[in-house]
Amino acid sequence: MTTLESIAAAIESNDPDLLDELVGGVCVSVADHPLAELDAVCKYLQSARQFDALGRVADAAIQQGHDGRMWGYLVQSLLDRGISTAAQASI
């Protein structure tokens, strides 16, 4: 099962602890994941309205040098969690 499939299964089974564990795993090993995979994970988290997890993955990716669209995901996660000042400062 891919990372994305595992995350999707955790969301569909409504298992927040498993989702947290899987997202944490992605964050600590973000350098091992191609940008396309990180982008797919972020798109899925965004569509599933998992904004905390989205922010964690995007932040970890940015810290590893994946700029560009990861900033958009981070800002989106901040806005959707009501953290508008930080989102505005990130733009």
PEDASUL-V227580 format. One line per field, one symbol per residue. phi: phi as a letter, one per 20 degrees, with the letter a starting at -180 (. if undefined). psi: psi as a letter, one per 20 degrees, with the letter a starting at -180 (. if undefined). Layout:
phi->???
psi->???
//
This chain:
phi->.fgfffffffffeldfffgffffgffffdgfedfgffffffffffffeldfffgfffffffffeneemfffffffgffffemdffffffee
psi->prgghggghhghjlnhggggggghgggikhhipqhhghgggggghghjkmhggghggggggghjjnbchhhggggghggijkmhghghhi.
//
